[in-house]
């Protein structure tokens, strides 16, 4: 089972309903949705996809298929931007 973790160089903060992510190593910053910030905060320790979906379901009133879809989309974007890494 694949697990995910956030890059060690990330710094996160919440700002007016969204998240700001600073990637110190790449010297870039990103804005993410509040739910995206929830996922990145959960990844302080490696987590499975299902555990991340559960974190979203716990925090927001959303059905499981929508939570799975949005979590997958967010993780794919984070992998491309090197904010998150897969852990074997």
HELIX and SHEET records of a PDB file:
HELIX    1   1 UNK A   34  UNK A   42  1                                   9    
HELIX    2   2 UNK A   49  UNK A   59  1                                  11    
HELIX    3   3 UNK A   64  UNK A   80  1                                  17    
SHEET    1   A 3 UNK A  47  UNK A  48  0                                        
SHEET    2   A 3 UNK A   3  UNK A   6 -1                                        
SHEET    3   A 3 UNK A  84  UNK A  87 -1                                        
SHEET    1   B 3 UNK A  10  UNK A  15  0                                        
SHEET    2   B 3 UNK A  18  UNK A  23 -1                                        
SHEET    3   B 3 UNK A  28  UNK A  33 -1                                        
END                                                                             
